[in-house]
Amino acid sequence: MKVYSVELEISGPTAMWTRPDTGSSPVSYVAPTFSAAKGIFESILRWKSVNVKPTRVEICRPVQFHRYTTNYGGPLRASDKIANGASFQFYAVVLTNVCYRLYADATFATHHGSTTSPCHAYQEAFTRALERGQWFYTPCLGWKEFAPDYVGRFRPETQICTSENHEIPTMLRMVFNKPQSGEVGPTFSRNVRLDGGVLRYA
């Protein structure tokens, strides 16, 4: 079966790809997880008849970590803080000044019931939407408040940061147990390597 690929470049001042093992003061992975990359692609165009499968990410700026603090005033605060109208200070370690090139394959969602693969049409529609900035919803760099400053086709001046080499013992792959309409059931990839600025998703 022919593979139809899609790609995009995304950059921004701040990103957060949360490591689940870092608890209540989360720390970011150095690159987006499989599910985060999938979410970025689907923010541009999402069809029920097509599954988007990220294949790799290229880091195009040096990895820089930064401490981040925000005041949370939502319903998950302790009851005494809610009663007193007090905020909860939330600490994290995020990435700053990020730029990525993302690649994915559009595959036929066989559960959809159609007998005709729409992947070629999806590829063309995705490219048009990306060029026009007509998104399914606003892309983000992990957390919703971290909006990108660029989303689009590859820029000629963007280059892979080949000095970035990392070993990640355990990396979150998917939060849900199905590509679409799944239930919470996290899966992880083991012994992930990022070589020469490139991470290939298993």
C-alpha positions in Angstrom: 0.0 0.0 0.0 1.4 3.4 -0.9 2.3 5.7 2.0 1.1 9.3 2.0 3.3 11.5 4.2 2.7 14.9 5.8 5.2 17.2 7.4 5.3 20.6 9.1 7.6 22.9 11.0 6.6 24.4 14.4 8.4 26.8 16.7 7.7 28.9 19.7 9.1 30.6 22.8 8.1 27.8 25.3 7.2 24.1 25.1 6.3 21.4 27.6 6.4 17.6 26.7 5.6 16.3 30.2 7.4 13.3 31.7 4.8 11.4 33.7 7.5 10.2 36.1 8.3 13.7 37.4 5.2 14.1 39.5 3.7 17.3 40.7 6.6 19.5 39.5 6.8 18.1 36.0 9.9 18.2 33.8 9.8 18.2 30.0 11.2 15.6 27.6 13.7 17.1 25.1 11.4 16.4 22.2 7.6 15.9 21.7 6.2 12.5 22.5 4.5 10.4 19.8 1.1 11.4 21.1 2.0 15.1 21.3 3.3 15.0 17.7 0.1 13.3 16.6 -1.9 16.0 18.3 -0.1 18.7 16.5 -0.8 17.1 13.1 -4.4 16.6 14.0 -4.7 20.2 15.1 -4.1 21.1 11.4 -6.5 18.6 9.9 -8.4 15.7 11.6 -10.4 13.1 9.6 -12.1 10.1 11.2 -11.2 8.0 8.2 -7.4 8.7 8.5 -5.0 7.8 11.3 -1.9 10.1 11.5 1.2 8.2 12.6 4.2 10.4 13.5 7.5 8.8 12.2 10.2 11.2 13.4 11.0 14.7 14.8 14.0 16.8 14.1 15.3 19.3 16.7 16.3 22.5 15.0 17.4 24.6 18.0 19.6 23.7 20.9 17.7 22.2 23.9 17.3 24.8 26.7 15.6 24.1 30.0 14.0 26.8 32.1 12.1 27.0 35.4 8.5 28.0 35.0 6.0 29.0 37.7 2.4 29.8 37.4 -0.5 30.5 39.8 -3.3 28.0 39.5 -6.8 29.0 40.6 -8.9 26.1 39.3 -11.0 23.5 40.9 -8.2 21.0 41.6 -6.8 23.1 44.5 -7.0 21.9 48.0 -10.4 22.7 49.7 -8.9 25.2 52.2 -7.2 27.1 49.3 -10.6 27.3 47.5 -12.4 28.4 50.6 -9.8 31.2 51.2 -9.6 32.2 47.5 -5.9 31.4 47.4 -4.0 30.3 44.4 -1.7 27.3 44.1 1.8 27.9 42.9 2.7 25.3 40.2 6.3 24.7 39.3 7.7 23.0 36.2 10.8 22.8 34.1 10.0 23.6 30.5 11.9 24.2 27.2 12.5 27.6 25.7 13.1 28.8 22.1 12.1 25.6 20.4 11.9 24.6 16.8 10.9 21.2 15.4 10.4 19.6 12.0 7.7 16.8 12.3 7.0 14.0 9.9 4.1 11.6 9.8 2.3 9.0 7.6 -1.4 9.2 6.9 -2.9 5.7 7.2 -6.3 4.3 6.4 -8.5 4.0 9.5 -10.0 0.6 8.7 -12.5 0.8 11.6 -14.2 3.7 9.8 -16.1 1.3 7.5 -15.2 2.9 4.1 -13.7 0.7 1.4 -11.8 3.6 -0.3 -8.6 4.9 1.2 -8.8 8.7 1.7 -5.1 9.1 2.5 -4.1 10.9 -0.8 -7.0 13.3 -0.4 -6.0 13.9 3.2 -2.4 14.6 2.2 -3.5 17.3 -0.3 -6.1 18.8 2.1 -3.5 18.9 4.9 -1.0 20.8 2.7 -3.7 23.3 1.7 -4.8 23.9 5.3 -1.2 24.3 6.5 -0.4 26.9 3.8 -3.6 28.8 4.5 -3.4 28.6 8.3 -6.9 27.1 8.4 -6.5 24.8 11.4 -8.9 22.3 12.9 -8.0 23.9 16.3 -5.0 26.0 17.5 -1.8 24.0 17.7 0.2 24.2 20.9 3.6 23.1 22.1 2.5 20.6 24.7 0.5 22.7 27.1 -2.4 24.8 25.6 -1.0 28.1 26.9 2.2 27.5 25.0 1.2 28.8 21.6 3.6 28.6 18.6 5.0 31.6 16.8 5.2 29.7 13.6 3.4 26.7 12.1 3.8 25.9 8.4 5.9 24.4 5.7 9.6 23.9 6.2 11.6 27.2 6.1 14.8 27.1 4.1 16.9 28.7 6.9 15.9 26.0 9.4 18.6 23.4 10.0 18.8 20.3 12.2 20.7 20.8 15.4 23.1 17.9 14.9 24.8 18.4 18.3 21.7 17.2 20.2 22.2 13.6 21.3 20.1 12.1 24.1 19.2 8.8 25.7 15.7 8.5 27.2 15.3 5.3 29.2 11.4 5.5 29.1 9.3 7.8 27.0 5.5 8.2 26.9 4.1 7.0 23.6 0.3 7.2 23.8 -2.1 8.2 26.5 -5.0 6.3 25.0 -5.2 2.7 23.9 -6.5 3.4 20.3 -5.5 6.0 17.7 -9.1 7.3 17.8 -11.9 7.1 20.3 -9.8 5.2 22.8 -9.8 4.9 26.6 -7.0 6.0 28.9 -4.3 3.3 28.7 -0.8 4.8 28.6 2.0 3.0 26.7 5.7 3.7 26.8 8.7 3.2 24.6 12.0 2.0 26.2 15.6 3.0 25.5 14.7 5.8 23.1 17.7 7.5 21.4 17.9 11.0 19.9 20.9 11.0 17.6 22.2 14.0 15.6 19.1 16.0 16.4 16.7 13.3 15.1 14.3 11.1 17.1 12.6 8.3 15.2 9.3 7.0 16.7 9.2 3.3 17.1 
